[in-house]
């Protein structure tokens, strides 16, 4: 979850077990070896160091065919269980619990989202056919910013670190990031996750202010403030597709 290096991205396809599998090659200046991963949005990704040739990419993937096909099946299962986009279902998820979604036409001049204990009320101007998704996302982002600022302030005091800035964005593959200058960036979609999961990501990035790597000292520090961090990481892995399906 530290700051990513600049990357070059190219798309290809490979046939495995009679299945045509699209994959992406990313060249990363920080990579020191070839490695593969399966992302919910991008799918199969092959990461190469800058100096590595792409000519043997398919050969490398076929050597790991069983791993690829198993992870592909798991990804498809997660995507099948993902929730509907914001504004297309009768409920939304906030802080790990469902809220019913109610929409009402009114004489207002602009859409308004009201947050209640057990439901969200979206009031929209009469004859306004704008999709609800962007309206809800803007409200979720605002809520996320408030929550992250509050939790960063509280947890930073406990960890004895001082971040310079907190930003909320919509990263495609990351839940959080920490720059060398002390800026913390978080994915707004974490506001859909249970509070303990969001806190884990905040703790993770705050600990990077003391240890800008993923060495044993870093994980020891994370564990001292979040003993159940492994369970929260697993939750994000298993439910990442659901969180990213929101818009």
GROMACS elastic network, one bead per residue, 0.5 to 0.9 nm:
[ bonds ]
;  ai    aj funct       b0    kb
    1     4     6  0.79778   500
    1   174     6  0.65861   500
    1   175     6  0.71442   500
    1   176     6  0.54722   500
    1   178     6  0.69929   500
    1   201     6  0.87718   500
    1   204     6  0.79018   500
    1   205     6  0.70339   500
    1   208     6  0.87540   500
    2   176     6  0.75771   500
    2   179     6  0.66666   500
    2   180     6  0.88288   500
    2   205     6  0.75063   500
    2   208     6  0.74092   500
    2   212     6  0.72737   500
    2   213     6  0.75203   500
    2   214     6  0.89820   500
    3   176     6  0.88265   500
    3   177     6  0.54189   500
    3   178     6  0.56598   500
    3   179     6  0.54052   500
    3   180     6  0.80018   500
    4     7     6  0.84194   500
    4    28     6  0.88836   500
    4    30     6  0.86678   500
    4   177     6  0.81082   500
    5    28     6  0.65876   500
    5    29     6  0.65210   500
    5    30     6  0.66190   500
    6    27     6  0.85389   500
    6    28     6  0.66268   500
    6    29     6  0.70880   500
    6    30     6  0.89175   500
    7    26     6  0.60934   500
    7    27     6  0.54251   500
    7    28     6  0.50184   500
    7    29     6  0.72227   500
    8    25     6  0.78557   500
    8    26     6  0.53297   500
    8    27     6  0.50789   500
    8    28     6  0.70339   500
    8    50     6  0.89898   500
    9    24     6  0.66394   500
    9    25     6  0.56094   500
    9    27     6  0.67144   500
   10    23     6  0.86385   500
   10    24     6  0.56314   500
   10    25     6  0.51508   500
   10    26     6  0.65858   500
   10    27     6  0.87897   500
   11    22     6  0.72573   500
   11    23     6  0.58652   500
   11    25     6  0.61603   500
   11    26     6  0.88370   500
   12    21     6  0.86400   500
   12    22     6  0.57898   500
   12    23     6  0.53607   500
   12    24     6  0.60520   500
   12    25     6  0.75803   500
   13    20     6  0.66580   500
   13    21     6  0.55339   500
   13    23     6  0.56313   500
   13    24     6  0.82505   500
   13    58     6  0.82765   500
   14    19     6  0.82116   500
   14    20     6  0.57556   500
   14    21     6  0.52664   500
   14    22     6  0.63161   500
   14    23     6  0.73841   500
   14    58     6  0.62366   500
   14    61     6  0.82164   500
   14    62     6  0.83572   500
   15    18     6  0.60630   500
   15    19     6  0.53554   500
   15    21     6  0.58933   500
   15    22     6  0.85968   500
   15    58     6  0.87705   500
   15    62     6  0.85619   500
   16    19     6  0.51262   500
   16    20     6  0.63938   500
   16    21     6  0.70090   500
   16    61     6  0.89222   500
   16    62     6  0.69437   500
   16    65     6  0.66024   500
   16    68     6  0.87009   500
   16    69     6  0.77154   500
   17    20     6  0.83884   500
   17    65     6  0.80556   500
   17    69     6  0.82383   500
   19    69     6  0.89268   500
   21    44     6  0.79097   500
   21    72     6  0.88193   500
   22    43     6  0.76384   500
   22    44     6  0.69439   500
   23    42     6  0.79788   500
   23    43     6  0.66252   500
   23    45     6  0.55691   500
   23    46     6  0.72532   500
   24    42     6  0.74938   500
   24    43     6  0.78204   500
   24    44     6  0.63352   500
   24    46     6  0.60857   500
   24    47     6  0.83418   500
   25    44     6  0.88170   500
   25    45     6  0.59100   500
   25    47     6  0.58879   500
   25    48     6  0.71715   500
   25    54     6  0.78687   500
   25    57     6  0.82728   500
   26    45     6  0.71400   500
   26    46     6  0.62160   500
   26    48     6  0.61009   500
   26    49     6  0.84920   500
   27    30     6  0.89368   500
   27    31     6  0.78788   500
   27    46     6  0.85193   500
   27    47     6  0.58528   500
   27    49     6  0.55418   500
   27    50     6  0.54134   500
   27    51     6  0.85919   500
   27    52     6  0.82229   500
   28    31     6  0.53610   500
   28    32     6  0.87442   500
   28    47     6  0.67845   500
   28    48     6  0.61420   500
   28    49     6  0.53226   500
   28    50     6  0.58989   500
   29    32     6  0.82124   500
   29    48     6  0.85366   500
   29    49     6  0.58984   500
   29    50     6  0.54208   500
   29    51     6  0.86724   500
   30    49     6  0.69566   500
   30    50     6  0.82652   500
   31    34     6  0.74280   500
   31    35     6  0.87335   500
   31    47     6  0.74580   500
   31    48     6  0.64582   500
   31    50     6  0.76357   500
   32    48     6  0.79226   500
   32    49     6  0.56918   500
   32    50     6  0.87833   500
   33    47     6  0.81660   500
   33    48     6  0.66026   500
   33    49     6  0.61717   500
   33    52     6  0.86051   500
   34    46     6  0.72647   500
   34    47     6  0.57584   500
   34    49     6  0.67313   500
   34    52     6  0.81032   500
   34    60     6  0.89596   500
   35    45     6  0.84803   500
   35    46     6  0.59762   500
   35    47     6  0.53819   500
   35    48     6  0.69701   500
   36    44     6  0.73277   500
   36    45     6  0.56543   500
   36    47     6  0.60298   500
   36    48     6  0.89032   500
   36    61     6  0.80698   500
   36    68     6  0.86661   500
   37    43     6  0.81517   500
   37    44     6  0.60559   500
   37    45     6  0.53540   500
   37    46     6  0.66807   500
   37    47     6  0.80898   500
   37    68     6  0.84332   500
   37    71     6  0.86048   500
   38    41     6  0.88136   500
   38    42     6  0.76557   500
   38    43     6  0.52520   500
   38    45     6  0.60737   500
   38    46     6  0.88975   500
   38    68     6  0.78285   500
   38    71     6  0.64898   500
   38    72     6  0.71685   500
   38    75     6  0.75442   500
   39    42     6  0.53621   500
   39    44     6  0.63919   500
   39    45     6  0.72567   500
   39    75     6  0.77037   500
   39   173     6  0.74235   500
   39   241     6  0.89665   500
   40    43     6  0.56781   500
   40    44     6  0.87774   500
   40    75     6  0.61621   500
   40    76     6  0.84719   500
   40    78     6  0.80122   500
   40    79     6  0.73199   500
   40   173     6  0.84176   500
   40   240     6  0.72059   500
   40   241     6  0.56602   500
   40   244     6  0.82707   500
   41   172     6  0.74380   500
   41   173     6  0.77515   500
   41   241     6  0.76429   500
   41   244     6  0.79811   500
   42    45     6  0.70912   500
   42   172     6  0.85862   500
   42   173     6  0.83851   500
   43    72     6  0.77224   500
   43    75     6  0.78824   500
   44    68     6  0.76756   500
   44    71     6  0.87572   500
   44    72     6  0.77135   500
   46    57     6  0.77103   500
   46    61     6  0.81970   500
   48    51     6  0.78926   500
   48    52     6  0.59581   500
   48    53     6  0.80550   500
   48    54     6  0.80184   500
   49    52     6  0.54039   500
   49    53     6  0.87385   500
   50    53     6  0.83526   500
   53    56     6  0.69954   500
   53    57     6  0.79964   500
   54    57     6  0.52980   500
   54    58     6  0.85760   500
   55    58     6  0.77904   500
   55    59     6  0.86164   500
   56    59     6  0.52509   500
   56    60     6  0.62689   500
   56    61     6  0.88031   500
   57    60     6  0.51800   500
   57    61     6  0.63231   500
   57    62     6  0.87417   500
   58    61     6  0.50581   500
   58    62     6  0.61126   500
   58    63     6  0.86588   500
   59    62     6  0.52058   500
   59    63     6  0.63991   500
   59    64     6  0.89697   500
   60    63     6  0.53059   500
   60    64     6  0.68693   500
   60    65     6  0.89646   500
   61    64     6  0.51764   500
   61    65     6  0.61554   500
   61    68     6  0.75645   500
   62    66     6  0.83914   500
   62    68     6  0.84543   500
   63    66     6  0.82919   500
   64    67     6  0.54755   500
   64    68     6  0.62608   500
   64    69     6  0.87844   500
   65    68     6  0.50650   500
   65    69     6  0.60701   500
   65    70     6  0.84629   500
   66    69     6  0.53086   500
   66    70     6  0.60774   500
   66    71     6  0.85387   500
   67    70     6  0.52532   500
   67    71     6  0.61049   500
   67    72     6  0.84450   500
   68    71     6  0.52438   500
   68    72     6  0.59550   500
   68    73     6  0.86234   500
   69    73     6  0.61935   500
   69    74     6  0.86494   500
   70    73     6  0.52330   500
   70    74     6  0.63341   500
   70    75     6  0.86865   500
   71    75     6  0.60605   500
   71    76     6  0.85975   500
   72    75     6  0.50372   500
   72    76     6  0.62101   500
   72    77     6  0.86158   500
   73    76     6  0.51565   500
   73    77     6  0.62315   500
   73    78     6  0.87182   500
   74    77     6  0.50819   500
   74    78     6  0.62575   500
   74    79     6  0.86793   500
   75    78     6  0.50903   500
   75    79     6  0.61455   500
   75    80     6  0.85329   500
   75   241     6  0.82699   500
   76    79     6  0.50979   500
   76    80     6  0.60781   500
   76    81     6  0.87016   500
   77    80     6  0.50996   500
   77    81     6  0.64515   500
   77    82     6  0.88423   500
   78    81     6  0.51990   500
   78    82     6  0.63093   500
   78   238     6  0.71326   500
   78   239     6  0.73006   500
   78   240     6  0.82708   500
   78   241     6  0.60968   500
   78   242     6  0.75673   500
   79    82     6  0.50103   500
   79    83     6  0.85602   500
   79   241     6  0.57093   500
   79   242     6  0.72115   500
   79   245     6  0.83630   500
   80    83     6  0.84521   500
   80   241     6  0.89601   500
   81   239     6  0.89348   500
   81   241     6  0.81517   500
   81   242     6  0.71445   500
   82   239     6  0.79399   500
   82   240     6  0.87281   500
   82   241     6  0.57980   500
   82   243     6  0.77359   500
   82   244     6  0.83500   500
   82   245     6  0.62501   500
   82   246     6  0.87233   500
   83    86     6  0.87238   500
   83    89     6  0.85000   500
   83    92     6  0.88560   500
   83   241     6  0.85085   500
   83   242     6  0.55391   500
   83   243     6  0.80331   500
   83   245     6  0.62742   500
   83   246     6  0.71076   500
   84    87     6  0.81822   500
   84    88     6  0.62702   500
   84    89     6  0.60402   500
   84    92     6  0.88214   500
   84   242     6  0.85333   500
   84   245     6  0.66953   500
   84   246     6  0.67707   500
   84   247     6  0.84679   500
   85    88     6  0.57442   500
   85    89     6  0.72567   500
   85   133     6  0.71366   500
   85   245     6  0.57773   500
   86    89     6  0.69362   500
   86    91     6  0.87263   500
   86    92     6  0.69162   500
   86   132     6  0.71302   500
   86   134     6  0.80625   500
   86   136     6  0.67278   500
   86   137     6  0.73665   500
   86   245     6  0.81963   500
   86   246     6  0.51794   500
   86   247     6  0.51826   500
   87    90     6  0.78465   500
   87    91     6  0.84464   500
   87    92     6  0.80220   500
   87   101     6  0.81266   500
   87   131     6  0.73013   500
   87   134     6  0.83987   500
   87   135     6  0.84960   500
   87   136     6  0.70312   500
   87   246     6  0.89118   500
   87   247     6  0.82563   500
   88    91     6  0.86507   500
   88   131     6  0.89697   500
   88   132     6  0.77473   500
   88   133     6  0.76198   500
   89    92     6  0.72048   500
   89   101     6  0.77732   500
   90    99     6  0.86731   500
   90   100     6  0.60000   500
   90   101     6  0.53323   500
   90   102     6  0.76039   500
   91    98     6  0.62062   500
   91    99     6  0.54069   500
   91   102     6  0.85387   500
   91   119     6  0.81757   500
   91   120     6  0.86422   500
   92    97     6  0.83535   500
   92    98     6  0.56134   500
   92    99     6  0.52961   500
   92   100     6  0.63585   500
   92   101     6  0.64897   500
   92   119     6  0.85573   500
   92   120     6  0.82177   500
   92   192     6  0.86532   500
   92   246     6  0.87645   500
   93    96     6  0.61055   500
   93    97     6  0.53923   500
   93    99     6  0.59457   500
   93   100     6  0.86673   500
   93   191     6  0.88062   500
   93   192     6  0.55699   500
   93   193     6  0.80298   500
   94    97     6  0.55105   500
   94    98     6  0.63246   500
   94    99     6  0.69744   500
   94   140     6  0.85285   500
   94   191     6  0.62237   500
   94   193     6  0.69072   500
   94   194     6  0.80170   500
   95    98     6  0.84292   500
   95   190     6  0.80461   500
   95   191     6  0.55338   500
   95   193     6  0.50188   500
   95   195     6  0.57792   500
   95   198     6  0.87011   500
   96   191     6  0.80982   500
   96   192     6  0.56256   500
   96   195     6  0.72280   500
   97   192     6  0.79601   500
   97   193     6  0.82483   500
   97   194     6  0.75673   500
   98   118     6  0.79493   500
   98   119     6  0.83016   500
   99   116     6  0.87326   500
   99   117     6  0.81054   500
   99   118     6  0.53074   500
   99   120     6  0.65505   500
  100   118     6  0.66750   500
  100   120     6  0.62761   500
  100   121     6  0.85889   500
  101   119     6  0.57920   500
  101   120     6  0.50209   500
  101   121     6  0.62365   500
  101   122     6  0.76791   500
  102   119     6  0.72311   500
  102   120     6  0.60624   500
  102   122     6  0.61819   500
  102   123     6  0.85212   500
  103   120     6  0.83527   500
  103   121     6  0.57734   500
  103   123     6  0.58948   500
  103   124     6  0.74423   500
  104   121     6  0.73111   500
  104   122     6  0.62125   500
  104   124     6  0.63295   500
  104   125     6  0.86406   500
  104   126     6  0.89874   500
  105   108     6  0.83424   500
  105   122     6  0.84809   500
  105   123     6  0.56858   500
  105   124     6  0.50605   500
  105   125     6  0.56815   500
  105   126     6  0.53021   500
  105   127     6  0.82186   500
  105   128     6  0.85507   500
  106   109     6  0.86859   500
  106   123     6  0.62592   500
  106   124     6  0.60512   500
  106   125     6  0.53131   500
  106   126     6  0.58042   500
  107   110     6  0.89636   500
  107   123     6  0.89550   500
  107   124     6  0.80183   500
  107   125     6  0.56432   500
  107   126     6  0.64019   500
  108   111     6  0.71010   500
  108   112     6  0.80830   500
  108   123     6  0.76189   500
  108   124     6  0.67779   500
  108   125     6  0.51956   500
  108   126     6  0.79464   500
  109   124     6  0.80305   500
  109   125     6  0.58464   500
  109   126     6  0.88518   500
  110   123     6  0.84001   500
  110   124     6  0.65343   500
  110   125     6  0.61406   500
  111   122     6  0.70249   500
  111   123     6  0.56145   500
  111   125     6  0.63881   500
  111   128     6  0.89771   500
  111   135     6  0.71985   500
  112   121     6  0.81750   500
  112   122     6  0.57512   500
  112   123     6  0.51130   500
  112   124     6  0.65209   500
  112   135     6  0.82000   500
  112   139     6  0.89561   500
  113   120     6  0.69567   500
  113   121     6  0.57955   500
  113   123     6  0.63544   500
  113   124     6  0.87405   500
  113   135     6  0.78642   500
  113   136     6  0.73612   500
  113   139     6  0.68785   500
  114   119     6  0.86523   500
  114   120     6  0.58399   500
  114   121     6  0.50310   500
  114   122     6  0.62895   500
  114   123     6  0.79469   500
  115   118     6  0.84314   500
  115   119     6  0.67422   500
  115   120     6  0.50075   500
  115   121     6  0.66163   500
  115   122     6  0.88262   500
  116   119     6  0.52301   500
  116   120     6  0.58318   500
  116   121     6  0.76174   500
  117   120     6  0.82508   500
  122   132     6  0.83968   500
  122   135     6  0.85271   500
  122   136     6  0.82038   500
  124   127     6  0.85859   500
  124   128     6  0.67038   500
  124   129     6  0.87843   500
  124   130     6  0.88034   500
  125   128     6  0.54431   500
  125   129     6  0.88284   500
  126   129     6  0.85131   500
  128   131     6  0.89548   500
  129   132     6  0.87353   500
  130   133     6  0.88528   500
  130   134     6  0.87021   500
  130   135     6  0.86200   500
  131   134     6  0.67408   500
  131   135     6  0.74792   500
  132   135     6  0.51932   500
  132   136     6  0.61135   500
  132   137     6  0.85270   500
  133   136     6  0.52982   500
  133   137     6  0.60507   500
  133   138     6  0.86569   500
  133   246     6  0.84208   500
  133   247     6  0.59846   500
  134   138     6  0.61266   500
  134   139     6  0.86638   500
  134   247     6  0.74293   500
  135   138     6  0.54294   500
  135   139     6  0.65831   500
  135   140     6  0.88483   500
  136   139     6  0.51424   500
  136   140     6  0.61113   500
  136   141     6  0.85557   500
  136   247     6  0.87258   500
  137   141     6  0.59889   500
  137   142     6  0.85465   500
  137   246     6  0.82863   500
  137   247     6  0.69063   500
  138   141     6  0.51430   500
  138   142     6  0.62990   500
  138   143     6  0.87370   500
  139   142     6  0.51588   500
  139   143     6  0.62951   500
  139   144     6  0.85770   500
  140   143     6  0.50734   500
  140   144     6  0.60076   500
  140   145     6  0.86291   500
  140   188     6  0.73942   500
  140   189     6  0.80729   500
  140   191     6  0.74218   500
  140   192     6  0.86520   500
  141   145     6  0.61834   500
  141   146     6  0.87603   500
  141   168     6  0.75011   500
  141   169     6  0.82763   500
  141   188     6  0.55986   500
  141   189     6  0.79517   500
  141   191     6  0.82958   500
  142   145     6  0.52135   500
  142   146     6  0.65281   500
  142   147     6  0.88288   500
  142   188     6  0.87014   500
  143   146     6  0.52547   500
  143   147     6  0.62901   500
  143   148     6  0.86847   500
  143   188     6  0.86614   500
  143   191     6  0.77349   500
  144   147     6  0.51079   500
  144   148     6  0.60270   500
  144   149     6  0.84869   500
  144   168     6  0.74189   500
  144   187     6  0.86041   500
  144   188     6  0.55232   500
  144   189     6  0.78736   500
  144   190     6  0.77317   500
  144   191     6  0.55463   500
  145   148     6  0.52658   500
  145   149     6  0.61121   500
  145   150     6  0.85657   500
  145   166     6  0.84967   500
  145   167     6  0.76027   500
  145   168     6  0.61034   500
  145   186     6  0.89607   500
  145   188     6  0.74752   500
  146   149     6  0.53419   500
  146   150     6  0.62471   500
  146   151     6  0.87030   500
  147   150     6  0.51486   500
  147   151     6  0.60646   500
  147   152     6  0.84007   500
  147   191     6  0.79346   500
  148   151     6  0.51411   500
  148   152     6  0.57771   500
  148   153     6  0.83164   500
  148   166     6  0.77488   500
  148   167     6  0.86440   500
  148   168     6  0.80535   500
  148   186     6  0.78567   500
  148   188     6  0.89052   500
  148   191     6  0.88108   500
  148   198     6  0.85135   500
  148   199     6  0.88081   500
  148   202     6  0.77687   500
  149   152     6  0.52984   500
  149   153     6  0.61439   500
  149   154     6  0.87029   500
  149   166     6  0.68516   500
  149   167     6  0.88389   500
  150   153     6  0.53238   500
  150   154     6  0.63505   500
  150   155     6  0.87067   500
  151   154     6  0.51262   500
  151   155     6  0.59245   500
  151   156     6  0.81223   500
  151   198     6  0.89643   500
  151   199     6  0.71318   500
  151   202     6  0.74071   500
  152   155     6  0.52886   500
  152   156     6  0.55883   500
  152   157     6  0.83484   500
  152   163     6  0.83679   500
  152   166     6  0.81196   500
  152   199     6  0.86025   500
  152   202     6  0.64338   500
  152   203     6  0.80944   500
  152   206     6  0.78564   500
  153   156     6  0.53792   500
  153   157     6  0.64362   500
  153   162     6  0.86578   500
  153   163     6  0.88499   500
  154   157     6  0.55349   500
  154   158     6  0.67897   500
  155   158     6  0.50439   500
  155   159     6  0.62348   500
  155   160     6  0.83941   500
  155   161     6  0.88577   500
  155   199     6  0.83509   500
  155   202     6  0.77719   500
  155   203     6  0.68812   500
  155   206     6  0.80093   500
  155   225     6  0.88784   500
  156   159     6  0.50954   500
  156   160     6  0.57611   500
  156   161     6  0.52890   500
  156   162     6  0.63457   500
  156   163     6  0.76031   500
  156   202     6  0.88908   500
  156   203     6  0.79968   500
  156   206     6  0.65432   500
  156   207     6  0.88620   500
  157   161     6  0.65398   500
  157   162     6  0.77712   500
  158   161     6  0.80606   500
  158   225     6  0.84125   500
  159   203     6  0.82893   500
  159   206     6  0.75646   500
  159   207     6  0.74596   500
  159   221     6  0.87647   500
  159   225     6  0.77665   500
  161   206     6  0.70503   500
  161   207     6  0.80859   500
  161   209     6  0.67895   500
  161   210     6  0.74409   500
  162   182     6  0.77639   500
  162   206     6  0.83707   500
  162   209     6  0.79870   500
  163   166     6  0.74972   500
  163   181     6  0.84716   500
  163   183     6  0.61737   500
  163   184     6  0.69413   500
  163   206     6  0.74072   500
  163   209     6  0.74185   500
  164   181     6  0.73223   500
  164   182     6  0.50180   500
  164   183     6  0.54968   500
  164   184     6  0.78688   500
  165   182     6  0.67007   500
  165   184     6  0.61336   500
  165   185     6  0.83864   500
  166   182     6  0.88416   500
  166   183     6  0.59026   500
  166   185     6  0.58818   500
  166   186     6  0.78353   500
  167   183     6  0.74793   500
  167   184     6  0.61975   500
  167   186     6  0.63434   500
  167   187     6  0.87566   500
  168   184     6  0.85597   500
  168   185     6  0.56461   500
  168   187     6  0.57927   500
  168   188     6  0.57382   500
  169   185     6  0.68829   500
  169   186     6  0.61420   500
  169   187     6  0.51807   500
  169   188     6  0.59411   500
  169   189     6  0.88580   500
  170   174     6  0.86197   500
  170   175     6  0.86375   500
  170   186     6  0.78910   500
  170   187     6  0.51274   500
  170   188     6  0.61454   500
  170   189     6  0.74058   500
  171   174     6  0.55167   500
  171   175     6  0.69736   500
  171   176     6  0.81749   500
  171   186     6  0.80013   500
  171   187     6  0.59167   500
  171   188     6  0.86496   500
  172   175     6  0.85322   500
  172   187     6  0.87229   500
  172   244     6  0.81918   500
  174   177     6  0.73409   500
  174   186     6  0.81965   500
  174   187     6  0.71893   500
  175   185     6  0.83014   500
  175   186     6  0.58078   500
  175   187     6  0.50372   500
  175   188     6  0.84359   500
  175   189     6  0.82700   500
  175   190     6  0.73170   500
  175   201     6  0.70734   500
  175   236     6  0.89035   500
  176   184     6  0.72680   500
  176   185     6  0.54149   500
  176   187     6  0.61206   500
  176   201     6  0.65074   500
  176   202     6  0.76553   500
  176   204     6  0.83125   500
  176   205     6  0.66826   500
  177   183     6  0.81301   500
  177   184     6  0.57643   500
  177   185     6  0.50881   500
  177   186     6  0.66003   500
  177   204     6  0.89851   500
  177   205     6  0.62293   500
  177   208     6  0.88788   500
  178   181     6  0.81794   500
  178   182     6  0.64224   500
  178   183     6  0.57290   500
  178   185     6  0.64432   500
  178   205     6  0.57160   500
  178   206     6  0.77310   500
  178   208     6  0.66104   500
  178   209     6  0.74141   500
  178   212     6  0.82203   500
  179   182     6  0.53977   500
  179   183     6  0.53127   500
  179   184     6  0.66888   500
  179   185     6  0.84871   500
  179   208     6  0.87074   500
  179   209     6  0.84549   500
  179   212     6  0.86723   500
  180   183     6  0.74862   500
  180   208     6  0.89696   500
  180   209     6  0.78008   500
  180   212     6  0.76868   500
  181   209     6  0.89694   500
  182   206     6  0.89662   500
  182   209     6  0.66469   500
  184   202     6  0.86319   500
  184   205     6  0.67902   500
  184   206     6  0.77941   500
  185   205     6  0.84914   500
  186   189     6  0.86560   500
  186   190     6  0.79119   500
  186   201     6  0.81557   500
  186   202     6  0.79977   500
  186   205     6  0.89730   500
  187   190     6  0.59705   500
  187   191     6  0.83941   500
  188   191     6  0.59945   500
  188   192     6  0.83166   500
  189   192     6  0.56654   500
  189   193     6  0.75213   500
  189   243     6  0.59094   500
  189   244     6  0.69578   500
  189   246     6  0.76635   500
  190   193     6  0.51314   500
  190   194     6  0.81380   500
  190   195     6  0.86286   500
  190   197     6  0.78128   500
  190   198     6  0.57838   500
  190   201     6  0.87118   500
  190   243     6  0.72776   500
  191   194     6  0.76888   500
  191   195     6  0.77489   500
  191   198     6  0.70381   500
  192   195     6  0.86595   500
  192   198     6  0.88720   500
  192   243     6  0.66936   500
  192   246     6  0.88943   500
  193   196     6  0.81770   500
  193   197     6  0.62904   500
  193   198     6  0.65433   500
  193   236     6  0.84648   500
  193   239     6  0.87526   500
  193   243     6  0.74795   500
  194   197     6  0.54843   500
  194   198     6  0.66816   500
  194   199     6  0.88959   500
  195   198     6  0.51803   500
  195   199     6  0.61620   500
  195   200     6  0.86762   500
  196   199     6  0.50139   500
  196   200     6  0.62123   500
  196   201     6  0.88978   500
  196   232     6  0.74873   500
  197   200     6  0.50929   500
  197   201     6  0.66117   500
  197   202     6  0.88436   500
  197   229     6  0.82676   500
  197   231     6  0.87682   500
  197   232     6  0.52757   500
  197   233     6  0.78387   500
  197   235     6  0.76730   500
  197   236     6  0.77103   500
  198   201     6  0.53104   500
  198   202     6  0.63982   500
  198   203     6  0.87322   500
  198   232     6  0.86823   500
  199   202     6  0.50013   500
  199   203     6  0.60705   500
  199   204     6  0.84523   500
  199   226     6  0.84435   500
  200   203     6  0.50670   500
  200   204     6  0.60002   500
  200   205     6  0.87077   500
  200   222     6  0.83378   500
  200   225     6  0.87808   500
  200   226     6  0.65013   500
  200   228     6  0.85683   500
  200   229     6  0.62573   500
  200   232     6  0.67968   500
  200   233     6  0.82193   500
  201   205     6  0.63249   500
  201   206     6  0.85851   500
  201   229     6  0.89373   500
  201   232     6  0.86669   500
  201   233     6  0.87296   500
  202   205     6  0.53766   500
  202   206     6  0.61336   500
  202   207     6  0.85898   500
  203   206     6  0.50481   500
  203   207     6  0.60250   500
  203   208     6  0.86735   500
  203   222     6  0.65895   500
  203   225     6  0.73279   500
  203   226     6  0.74220   500
  204   207     6  0.53257   500
  204   208     6  0.66458   500
  204   218     6  0.86920   500
  204   219     6  0.85859   500
  204   221     6  0.89821   500
  204   222     6  0.61435   500
  204   226     6  0.88791   500
  204   229     6  0.88952   500
  205   208     6  0.51050   500
  205   209     6  0.71213   500
  206   209     6  0.54585   500
  206   210     6  0.76240   500
  206   222     6  0.89555   500
  207   210     6  0.54726   500
  207   211     6  0.61981   500
  207   212     6  0.79103   500
  207   218     6  0.66540   500
  207   219     6  0.85769   500
  207   221     6  0.67384   500
  207   222     6  0.64124   500
  208   213     6  0.67072   500
  208   214     6  0.83000   500
  208   218     6  0.71938   500
  209   212     6  0.61707   500
  210   218     6  0.78554   500
  211   214     6  0.75732   500
  211   215     6  0.79413   500
  211   217     6  0.73251   500
  211   218     6  0.54870   500
  211   221     6  0.87961   500
  212   215     6  0.87656   500
  212   218     6  0.79210   500
  213   217     6  0.89960   500
  213   218     6  0.68419   500
  214   217     6  0.78800   500
  214   218     6  0.56509   500
  214   219     6  0.67224   500
  215   218     6  0.53529   500
  215   219     6  0.66277   500
  215   220     6  0.87265   500
  216   219     6  0.51927   500
  216   220     6  0.59721   500
  216   221     6  0.85458   500
  217   220     6  0.50042   500
  217   221     6  0.61935   500
  217   222     6  0.86737   500
  218   221     6  0.52046   500
  218   222     6  0.63112   500
  218   223     6  0.87031   500
  219   223     6  0.60187   500
  219   224     6  0.85275   500
  220   223     6  0.51445   500
  220   224     6  0.62708   500
  221   224     6  0.51523   500
  221   225     6  0.68035   500
  221   226     6  0.85763   500
  222   225     6  0.55225   500
  222   226     6  0.57707   500
  222   227     6  0.75565   500
  222   229     6  0.74921   500
  223   228     6  0.72732   500
  223   229     6  0.65933   500
  223   230     6  0.89263   500
  224   227     6  0.60486   500
  225   229     6  0.89622   500
  226   229     6  0.54506   500
  227   230     6  0.80025   500
  228   231     6  0.55333   500
  228   232     6  0.66610   500
  228   233     6  0.89407   500
  229   232     6  0.50621   500
  229   233     6  0.61467   500
  229   234     6  0.85789   500
  230   233     6  0.51120   500
  230   234     6  0.62056   500
  230   235     6  0.86360   500
  231   234     6  0.50458   500
  231   235     6  0.61765   500
  231   236     6  0.87778   500
  232   236     6  0.63343   500
  232   237     6  0.86315   500
  233   236     6  0.52153   500
  233   237     6  0.62820   500
  233   238     6  0.87079   500
  234   238     6  0.61091   500
  234   239     6  0.84561   500
  235   238     6  0.51498   500
  235   239     6  0.58571   500
  235   240     6  0.78399   500
  236   239     6  0.51657   500
  236   240     6  0.50910   500
  236   241     6  0.87567   500
  236   243     6  0.86539   500
  237   240     6  0.54798   500
  237   241     6  0.82988   500
  238   241     6  0.76046   500
  238   242     6  0.86134   500
  239   242     6  0.52432   500
  239   243     6  0.65057   500
  239   244     6  0.88102   500
  240   243     6  0.51849   500
  240   244     6  0.61783   500
  240   245     6  0.85934   500
  241   244     6  0.51312   500
  241   245     6  0.60647   500
  242   245     6  0.52318   500
  242   246     6  0.70972   500
  243   246     6  0.58728   500
  244   247     6  0.74490   500
